Amino acid sequence: MDATGMGQFDPGQMTQAFDVMSGADLGLMGTDAAMSMMNSIGIDQIAVEAGDKLAGLVGAIDPTQYGHDISKETVLDAFGAMTVDQALSMGGEQLAGVIGIMDTQQVGNMTTEDKAAFTQEMTGQDIQQFMSSDSAFSMFTSFTMEQTTSFQDGQLGGMFGAMDADKITEIASFGGEVLSGAVGSMPGTDFQNVGSDSAMAIYDSMADKIGNLEGEQVAGLLGAMDHDQITQNIDSSQVFDLASSIQATDWGLVGGDSTVAMMEGMGVSQVVEMEGTQVAGMVNNLGADQFQSLGAKQVGQIASALEGDQLASLSNEAAVGMGTTMTADQFGQLDSDQLMGLTTAI
C-alpha cells in the first residue's frame, strides 16, 4: 500500500497489525507503508522488547528518507531500542543511513566494538552513499589500526569517499601512520568508493609516502581522480614515477579518463620509455574517442614502441582505436611483426 492506502487505518488498527507481525514480516513492507505505520503508531507506544520488529520496520524504509519523510528523532529512537544483533538484521544500507543522520556525539556514544560490527555489515558503497562526512570521520577515528585493516569489503574506501577533503587532511595531521596505514591496507579495487576530491586529498596528504603504496593501490587512487586533477596537480616526473609502479594487470583500475590524463601529463616521450607490457596495459584502457583525443602522431609513436606480441595482446577495441587513428605513413613505419600483432588483436 502507498501512504494514501495506509491512511485509511486508524492508529489502533495500525498497532494491531504491528503486534501480529514479526520483524521479518515487517521487513517485507514497502517504504511508504513502513513509514506510515511507524509515524502512526509512534515509537513511545511500542514496547521496549519489540526491537526486532523495529529493526524490520526501519529496515523496510529507504535510508534516503531518514531525516526527511520520517523524522531523524523517530529513526534514532527506534535504533536505540534495538540490540546490536537486531540492528544488524536491518542490512548495510539501513545501518549506514541511520549512522549517517547521527551527530558526532551520538556516533561517539556507541562502543567501538559495536561500530566495528555495524561497519562489517556495510559495503563501501553503502557507506559512501548514506553516511555524512562527520559520521564517517567519527567512525574512522574511533577504530584502532587493527580494526581498520580488518575491513575487507571496501569499507575504508567508502569512509574516505564519504568524508570531505578537509576531514582527510585532519586525519593526516594526527601524524604517525593513521592515514597512510589505512590507505596502505586497501586493495586497489576499494578506491572505486573514493570520490575524486577525497582521492586528491589523500594524495596531497600522504606526500612522499605515496611511493610506499603497491602498484594496484596507486592505480586505484589515480583512477578515483578526474582528468584535470591529474594534469593540473601532479607534475610530469611524478606521473611517470607513479605510472612506472603500476603493473600491466593493474591498469584496469585506472580507467580510461585517468589514463589519458597520465599520458598527457607525462608526455608520450616518457610513455614509450616504460616497459612495453605497462604501455600495453595503459593502451588497453582507452576507447576509440580517447585515441582520437591523443592524435595520430602520438598514437603512432606508442604503436612503434610496442613489440608484435604486445600489440597482439591488446583488446579488439584498443587495437581498432589505434588503427583508425593512425595514418597510412605510420602503418608503414611498423615492421611485419608489429603489423601482424595489431592485425591479430582485431
VOPAGU-2260 file (C-alpha; in pm, 1 decimal, decimal comma):
REM VOPAGU-2260
SITE   aa  ch    i         X         Y         Z
SITE  MET   A    0       0,0       0,0       0,0
SITE  ASP   A    1     106,1     360,1     -51,2
SITE  ALA   A    2      62,6     632,2     208,9
SITE  THR   A    3    -293,3     702,3      93,1
SITE  GLY   A    4    -396,9     341,2     142,6
SITE  MET   A    5    -229,8     320,1     481,3
SITE  GLY   A    6    -401,3     644,0     583,0
SITE  GLN   A    7    -737,9     462,6     586,5
SITE  PHE   A    8    -639,0     284,4     910,0
SITE  ASP   A    9    -650,9     449,9    1249,7
SITE  PRO   A   10    -358,8     418,8    1497,3
SITE  GLY   A   11    -534,3     140,4    1686,8
SITE  GLN   A   12    -567,7     -71,6    1376,0
SITE  MET   A   13    -204,5       0,9    1285,1
SITE  THR   A   14     -95,4    -112,6    1630,8
SITE  GLN   A   15    -293,4    -435,6    1597,8
SITE  ALA   A   16    -129,2    -506,2    1262,0
SITE  PHE   A   17     213,6    -429,1    1406,6
SITE  ASP   A   18     153,8    -660,5    1703,6
SITE  VAL   A   19      71,6    -968,0    1492,9
SITE  MET   A   20     368,5    -931,3    1258,6
SITE  SER   A   21     725,5   -1044,7    1321,0
SITE  GLY   A   22    1032,4    -836,1    1236,5
SITE  ALA   A   23    1081,5   -1040,2     918,9
SITE  ASP   A   24     718,1    -976,8     820,5
SITE  LEU   A   25     754,7    -603,4     871,4
SITE  GLY   A   26    1070,0    -608,4     659,1
SITE  LEU   A   27     856,0    -709,9     361,5
SITE  MET   A   28     664,3    -382,2     365,5
SITE  GLY   A   29     729,6    -105,8     114,4
SITE  THR   A   30     895,7     218,4     218,8
SITE  ASP   A   31     575,2     426,6     218,4
SITE  ALA   A   32     379,1     166,1     414,7
SITE  ALA   A   33     655,9     121,6     673,9
SITE  MET   A   34     689,2     497,1     726,3
SITE  SER   A   35     312,6     535,9     760,0
SITE  MET   A   36     296,1     260,1    1019,9
SITE  MET   A   37     584,6     398,5    1224,1
SITE  ASN   A   38     453,0     754,1    1215,8
SITE  SER   A   39     100,1     637,8    1304,6
SITE  ILE   A   40     194,3     417,0    1600,0
SITE  GLY   A   41     467,4     635,5    1747,0
SITE  ILE   A   42     786,8     495,8    1896,1
SITE  ASP   A   43     677,9     579,3    2251,8
SITE  GLN   A   44     382,9     340,3    2213,6
SITE  ILE   A   45     599,2      42,7    2115,5
SITE  ALA   A   46     713,4    -197,5    2384,8
SITE  VAL   A   47    1083,8    -195,5    2464,9
SITE  GLU   A   48    1106,9    -566,7    2385,0
SITE  ALA   A   49     989,8    -503,5    2027,3
SITE  GLY   A   50    1339,5    -418,9    1898,9
SITE  ASP   A   51    1328,7    -698,9    1640,4
SITE  LYS   A   52    1007,1    -555,3    1496,5
SITE  LEU   A   53    1151,6    -206,4    1488,8
SITE  ALA   A   54    1452,9    -343,3    1302,7
SITE  GLY   A   55    1219,5    -492,5    1043,6
SITE  LEU   A   56    1021,8    -169,9    1014,4
SITE  VAL   A   57    1322,5      63,4     990,5
SITE  GLY   A   58    1491,2    -184,6     755,9
SITE  ALA   A   59    1192,5    -162,4     519,7
SITE  ILE   A   60    1235,2     213,6     481,3
SITE  ASP   A   61    1460,0     359,1     211,1
SITE  PRO   A   62    1752,4     518,2     401,8
SITE  THR   A   63    1731,0     828,9     183,9
SITE  GLN   A   64    1405,7     903,1     369,3
SITE  TYR   A   65    1569,4     908,1     713,9
SITE  GLY   A   66    1552,8    1262,5     846,3
SITE  HIS   A   67    1318,1    1367,4     565,8
SITE  ASP   A   68     980,4    1196,3     524,5
SITE  ILE   A   69    1040,4    1022,7     856,2
SITE  SER   A   70    1199,9    1229,5    1129,0
SITE  LYS   A   71    1555,6    1182,1    1246,0
SITE  GLU   A   72    1433,0    1153,0    1605,4
SITE  THR   A   73    1190,3     871,5    1519,1
SITE  VAL   A   74    1458,3     670,7    1338,0
SITE  LEU   A   75    1716,6     717,3    1613,6
SITE  ASP   A   76    1467,2     634,9    1889,3
SITE  ALA   A   77    1382,6     312,9    1707,6
SITE  PHE   A   78    1751,3     232,2    1660,8
SITE  GLY   A   79    1815,5     294,5    2029,7
SITE  ALA   A   80    1550,8      34,6    2121,0
SITE  MET   A   81    1732,3    -239,8    1925,6
SITE  THR   A   82    2005,7    -474,5    2038,6
SITE  VAL   A   83    2319,0    -492,6    1821,6
SITE  ASP   A   84    2204,2    -820,8    1665,9
SITE  GLN   A   85    1862,5    -674,5    1589,3
SITE  ALA   A   86    2019,9    -366,1    1431,4
SITE  LEU   A   87    2249,9    -585,1    1219,2
SITE  SER   A   88    1942,5    -755,9    1071,6
SITE  MET   A   89    1839,6    -428,0     903,3
SITE  GLY   A   90    2111,6    -456,5     639,4
SITE  GLY   A   91    2411,1    -246,7     540,0
SITE  GLU   A   92    2228,3      34,5     359,1
SITE  GLN   A   93    1995,7      99,6     650,9
SITE  LEU   A   94    2277,0      84,7     907,2
SITE  ALA   A   95    2478,4     336,4     706,4
SITE  GLY   A   96    2168,6     553,9     673,8
SITE  VAL   A   97    2096,5     550,5    1047,1
SITE  ILE   A   98    2457,6     630,9    1141,0
SITE  GLY   A   99    2463,3     891,1     865,1
SITE  ILE   A  100    2196,5    1102,3    1038,5
SITE  MET   A  101    2372,5    1087,7    1377,3
SITE  ASP   A  102    2577,2    1378,0    1504,0
SITE  THR   A  103    2935,1    1333,0    1626,7
SITE  GLN   A  104    2830,2    1284,1    1989,0
SITE  GLN   A  105    2573,8    1018,0    1900,7
SITE  VAL   A  106    2830,3     824,0    1699,1
SITE  GLY   A  107    3075,3     859,2    1986,1
SITE  ASN   A  108    2823,7     714,7    2234,3
SITE  MET   A  109    2837,1     375,3    2061,5
SITE  THR   A  110    3107,9     131,9    2167,7
SITE  THR   A  111    3397,2      76,9    1929,7
SITE  GLU   A  112    3309,4    -293,3    1910,5
SITE  ASP   A  113    2950,9    -216,3    1807,7
SITE  LYS   A  114    3067,4      32,6    1546,2
SITE  ALA   A  115    3307,4    -224,6    1403,3
SITE  ALA   A  116    3028,4    -484,4    1385,9
SITE  PHE   A  117    2799,0    -237,2    1207,8
SITE  THR   A  118    3076,1    -141,7     964,6
SITE  GLN   A  119    3145,7    -505,7     879,0
SITE  GLU   A  120    2781,2    -539,7     775,1
SITE  MET   A  121    2807,4    -250,0     527,7
SITE  THR   A  122    2975,4    -232,0     189,3
SITE  GLY   A  123    3191,3      59,8      87,5
SITE  GLN   A  124    2914,6     175,5    -144,0
SITE  ASP   A  125    2665,1     177,5     145,7
SITE  ILE   A  126    2896,8     398,9     348,3
SITE  GLN   A  127    2981,8     638,0      66,3
SITE  GLN   A  128    2618,5     679,9     -33,3
SITE  PHE   A  129    2445,2     712,1     302,5
SITE  MET   A  130    2694,5     837,8     562,7
SITE  SER   A  131    2765,1    1204,9     618,6
SITE  SER   A  132    3118,8    1341,8     626,0
SITE  ASP   A  133    3102,3    1389,9    1003,7
SITE  SER   A  134    2965,2    1044,1    1079,4
SITE  ALA   A  135    3221,3     872,3     854,2
SITE  PHE   A  136    3501,5    1073,0    1016,3
SITE  SER   A  137    3378,2     986,8    1365,7
SITE  MET   A  138    3356,5     617,4    1277,9
SITE  PHE   A  139    3705,2     606,3    1124,3
SITE  THR   A  140    3878,3     793,9    1405,7
SITE  SER   A  141    3731,2     564,8    1671,9
SITE  PHE   A  142    3885,0     249,2    1523,7
SITE  THR   A  143    4222,2     100,8    1605,2
SITE  MET   A  144    4467,0      23,0    1324,3
SITE  GLU   A  145    4388,5    -345,6    1371,2
SITE  GLN   A  146    4018,4    -280,1    1321,7
SITE  THR   A  147    4061,8     -62,0    1013,4
SITE  THR   A  148    4284,3    -318,6     843,2
SITE  SER   A  149    4027,8    -593,2     911,1
SITE  PHE   A  150    3766,7    -438,6     680,4
SITE  GLN   A  151    3755,0    -635,9     357,0
SITE  ASP   A  152    3453,8    -511,2     159,4
SITE  GLY   A  153    3554,6    -160,5      59,0
SITE  GLN   A  154    3451,9      -4,6     390,6
SITE  LEU   A  155    3764,2     211,3     426,4
SITE  GLY   A  156    3728,6     341,4      73,9
SITE  GLY   A  157    3364,2     419,8     145,5
SITE  MET   A  158    3457,6     612,9     460,2
SITE  PHE   A  159    3715,8     821,1     274,5
SITE  GLY   A  160    3465,5     872,0      -7,2
SITE  ALA   A  161    3200,2     996,0     236,6
SITE  MET   A  162    3438,6    1243,8     401,8
SITE  ASP   A  163    3502,8    1597,0     283,8
SITE  ALA   A  164    3861,5    1666,8     180,7
SITE  ASP   A  165    3927,2    1869,5     496,7
SITE  LYS   A  166    3843,5    1566,9     712,8
SITE  ILE   A  167    4108,3    1361,4     532,7
SITE  THR   A  168    4358,7    1643,4     580,6
SITE  GLU   A  169    4270,8    1644,4     951,3
SITE  ILE   A  170    4336,0    1269,5     975,1
SITE  ALA   A  171    4678,3    1324,8     817,3
SITE  SER   A  172    4753,8    1588,3    1083,2
SITE  PHE   A  173    4725,2    1321,7    1353,6
SITE  GLY   A  174    5073,5    1206,4    1249,8
SITE  GLY   A  175    5216,5     857,3    1254,4
SITE  GLU   A  176    5066,8     605,4    1014,5
SITE  VAL   A  177    4698,3     680,7    1073,8
SITE  LEU   A  178    4618,4     780,2     715,8
SITE  SER   A  179    4897,7     606,0     526,8
SITE  GLY   A  180    4848,0     284,5     725,0
SITE  ALA   A  181    4479,0     273,3     639,6
SITE  VAL   A  182    4531,7     359,0     272,1
SITE  GLY   A  183    4816,6     108,3     253,3
SITE  SER   A  184    4585,8    -169,2     371,6
SITE  MET   A  185    4325,7    -108,6      98,9
SITE  PRO   A  186    4307,2    -331,5    -210,0
SITE  GLY   A  187    4316,8    -133,5    -532,7
SITE  THR   A  188    3952,0    -212,1    -605,0
SITE  ASP   A  189    3842,3     -37,9    -282,8
SITE  PHE   A  190    3930,5     302,5    -429,1
SITE  GLN   A  191    3621,2     283,5    -650,8
SITE  ASN   A  192    3427,8     411,6    -347,4
SITE  VAL   A  193    3662,2     710,0    -300,8
SITE  GLY   A  194    3540,5    1023,7    -475,5
SITE  SER   A  195    3774,4    1242,9    -679,4
SITE  ASP   A  196    3809,5    1519,2    -417,1
SITE  SER   A  197    3880,4    1266,4    -144,3
SITE  ALA   A  198    4134,3    1088,3    -365,6
SITE  MET   A  199    4315,5    1415,3    -432,1
SITE  ALA   A  200    4315,4    1493,4     -58,9
SITE  ILE   A  201    4468,1    1151,8      14,7
SITE  TYR   A  202    4737,3    1209,8    -248,4
SITE  ASP   A  203    4823,7    1556,9    -116,9
SITE  SER   A  204    4817,9    1446,5     248,0
SITE  MET   A  205    5038,9    1140,7     201,0
SITE  ALA   A  206    5304,7    1333,4       5,6
SITE  ASP   A  207    5628,0    1128,8      -7,8
SITE  LYS   A  208    5453,1     822,7     140,0
SITE  ILE   A  209    5271,1     765,9    -190,5
SITE  GLY   A  210    5583,6     581,1    -303,4
SITE  ASN   A  211    5523,1     318,4     -32,9
SITE  LEU   A  212    5194,6     208,2    -187,9
SITE  GLU   A  213    5162,9    -102,8    -400,2
SITE  GLY   A  214    5108,1     -58,2    -772,3
SITE  GLU   A  215    4743,3    -163,2    -753,1
SITE  GLN   A  216    4681,1      95,9    -480,6
SITE  VAL   A  217    4843,4     368,8    -689,8
SITE  ALA   A  218    4627,1     257,4    -983,7
SITE  GLY   A  219    4311,2     268,1    -772,2
SITE  LEU   A  220    4395,7     609,6    -625,5
SITE  LEU   A  221    4468,8     766,5    -965,7
SITE  GLY   A  222    4160,4     600,5   -1111,2
SITE  ALA   A  223    3947,7     776,4    -848,6
SITE  MET   A  224    4076,3    1118,9    -959,7
SITE  ASP   A  225    3934,2    1312,0   -1251,2
SITE  HIS   A  226    4130,1    1419,4   -1559,9
SITE  ASP   A  227    4206,4    1778,0   -1453,6
SITE  GLN   A  228    4322,6    1681,9   -1105,8
SITE  ILE   A  229    4598,0    1468,9   -1257,2
SITE  THR   A  230    4706,0    1709,9   -1529,8
SITE  GLN   A  231    4695,0    2021,4   -1312,2
SITE  ASN   A  232    4822,5    1897,1    -975,6
SITE  ILE   A  233    5081,0    1626,8   -1046,4
SITE  ASP   A  234    5395,3    1717,1   -1239,6
SITE  SER   A  235    5524,5    1505,7   -1528,5
SITE  SER   A  236    5808,7    1338,0   -1339,9
SITE  GLN   A  237    5574,0    1233,2   -1060,0
SITE  VAL   A  238    5322,5    1097,9   -1311,0
SITE  PHE   A  239    5598,7     893,0   -1474,9
SITE  ASP   A  240    5713,1     753,1   -1139,9
SITE  LEU   A  241    5356,1     663,2   -1045,6
SITE  ALA   A  242    5288,7     502,4   -1383,7
SITE  SER   A  243    5610,3     301,9   -1362,1
SITE  SER   A  244    5494,4     146,7   -1033,9
SITE  ILE   A  245    5173,2      10,7   -1189,2
SITE  GLN   A  246    5188,2    -340,5   -1330,3
SITE  ALA   A  247    5023,7    -421,0   -1663,7
SITE  THR   A  248    4746,3    -621,4   -1494,6
SITE  ASP   A  249    4651,8    -328,1   -1266,8
SITE  TRP   A  250    4590,9     -63,9   -1532,7
SITE  GLY   A  251    4224,6    -157,5   -1549,5
SITE  LEU   A  252    4185,6       9,4   -1207,8
SITE  VAL   A  253    4297,8     342,6   -1353,5
SITE  GLY   A  254    4023,5     373,4   -1613,7
SITE  GLY   A  255    4032,0     547,9   -1949,9
SITE  ASP   A  256    3997,3     914,1   -1847,1
SITE  SER   A  257    4269,0     896,8   -1582,8
SITE  THR   A  258    4495,2     701,0   -1819,3
SITE  VAL   A  259    4464,0     972,0   -2086,1
SITE  ALA   A  260    4538,3    1234,2   -1820,4
SITE  MET   A  261    4852,8    1046,4   -1720,1
SITE  MET   A  262    4964,6    1016,7   -2081,8
SITE  GLU   A  263    4908,0    1387,5   -2134,2
SITE  GLY   A  264    5074,3    1471,5   -1803,4
SITE  MET   A  265    5399,5    1288,5   -1870,2
SITE  GLY   A  266    5404,3    1318,6   -2248,7
SITE  VAL   A  267    5430,6    1036,0   -2499,1
SITE  SER   A  268    5810,0    1063,3   -2497,9
SITE  GLN   A  269    5803,6     935,1   -2139,1
SITE  VAL   A  270    5521,1     687,4   -2200,6
SITE  VAL   A  271    5734,0     496,4   -2452,7
SITE  GLU   A  272    6022,1     476,8   -2202,4
SITE  MET   A  273    5814,6     247,5   -1981,2
SITE  GLU   A  274    5811,6    -131,7   -2005,3
SITE  GLY   A  275    5623,4    -248,0   -2311,1
SITE  THR   A  276    5378,2    -454,5   -2107,1
SITE  GLN   A  277    5293,4    -146,4   -1899,8
SITE  VAL   A  278    5236,3      62,1   -2211,1
SITE  ALA   A  279    5012,1    -212,2   -2349,4
SITE  GLY   A  280    4822,8    -211,5   -2017,8
SITE  MET   A  281    4770,1     164,6   -2048,2
SITE  VAL   A  282    4656,0     140,6   -2408,7
SITE  ASN   A  283    4404,7    -132,4   -2324,1
SITE  ASN   A  284    4221,0     120,5   -2104,4
SITE  LEU   A  285    4144,1     358,6   -2387,1
SITE  GLY   A  286    3832,5     382,7   -2600,9
SITE  ALA   A  287    3815,5     494,8   -2963,3
SITE  ASP   A  288    3739,8     858,4   -2876,3
SITE  GLN   A  289    4033,4     870,5   -2635,8
SITE  PHE   A  290    4274,7     757,0   -2908,6
SITE  GLN   A  291    4136,8    1033,6   -3125,6
SITE  SER   A  292    4199,5    1289,0   -2848,5
SITE  LEU   A  293    4563,3    1178,1   -2826,4
SITE  GLY   A  294    4604,9    1227,8   -3200,3
SITE  ALA   A  295    4762,7    1026,9   -3480,3
SITE  LYS   A  296    5120,2    1135,4   -3411,9
SITE  GLN   A  297    5121,8    1022,9   -3051,0
SITE  VAL   A  298    4928,4     701,0   -3115,6
SITE  GLY   A  299    5176,4     615,5   -3391,4
SITE  GLN   A  300    5467,2     668,8   -3151,8
SITE  ILE   A  301    5307,9     435,3   -2899,0
SITE  ALA   A  302    5240,6     164,2   -3159,1
SITE  SER   A  303    5600,8     185,4   -3281,3
SITE  ALA   A  304    5728,1     136,8   -2923,5
SITE  LEU   A  305    5538,4    -190,5   -2872,3
SITE  GLU   A  306    5659,0    -535,0   -2978,2
SITE  GLY   A  307    5444,6    -750,2   -3203,4
SITE  ASP   A  308    5332,0    -980,1   -2922,7
SITE  GLN   A  309    5243,7    -679,9   -2705,7
SITE  LEU   A  310    5027,1    -537,1   -2982,7
SITE  ALA   A  311    4867,8    -879,5   -3029,0
SITE  SER   A  312    4772,4    -879,4   -2659,3
SITE  LEU   A  313    4557,8    -567,3   -2697,3
SITE  SER   A  314    4180,6    -585,4   -2679,1
SITE  ASN   A  315    3985,6    -556,2   -3003,3
SITE  GLU   A  316    3860,3    -211,8   -2902,6
SITE  ALA   A  317    4210,6     -82,5   -2827,7
SITE  ALA   A  318    4358,0    -224,8   -3148,7
SITE  VAL   A  319    4077,6     -79,1   -3361,5
SITE  GLY   A  320    4112,4     253,9   -3178,9
SITE  MET   A  321    4483,7     267,4   -3255,7
SITE  GLY   A  322    4439,2     154,9   -3614,3
SITE  THR   A  323    4166,5     401,7   -3703,2
SITE  THR   A  324    4363,6     691,3   -3553,8
SITE  MET   A  325    4694,9     618,9   -3727,7
SITE  THR   A  326    4780,3     738,4   -4079,8
SITE  ALA   A  327    4899,4     521,4   -4369,0
SITE  ASP   A  328    5253,1     659,0   -4325,4
SITE  GLN   A  329    5255,2     549,6   -3960,9
SITE  PHE   A  330    5149,1     198,0   -4058,0
SITE  GLY   A  331    5438,5     199,9   -4299,4
SITE  GLN   A  332    5678,4     262,0   -4009,7
SITE  LEU   A  333    5573,5     -60,0   -3830,9
SITE  ASP   A  334    5765,3    -380,3   -3900,4
SITE  SER   A  335    5594,7    -700,6   -4009,1
SITE  ASP   A  336    5572,6    -843,1   -3654,4
SITE  GLN   A  337    5406,9    -525,7   -3530,4
SITE  LEU   A  338    5162,1    -521,3   -3819,9
SITE  MET   A  339    5078,7    -887,9   -3762,9
SITE  GLY   A  340    5032,9    -824,5   -3388,7
SITE  LEU   A  341    4797,6    -530,4   -3440,5
SITE  THR   A  342    4601,7    -724,2   -3704,0
SITE  THR   A  343    4577,8   -1031,9   -3479,7
SITE  ALA   A  344    4430,5    -823,1   -3198,1
SITE  ILE   A  345    4142,4    -706,1   -3418,9
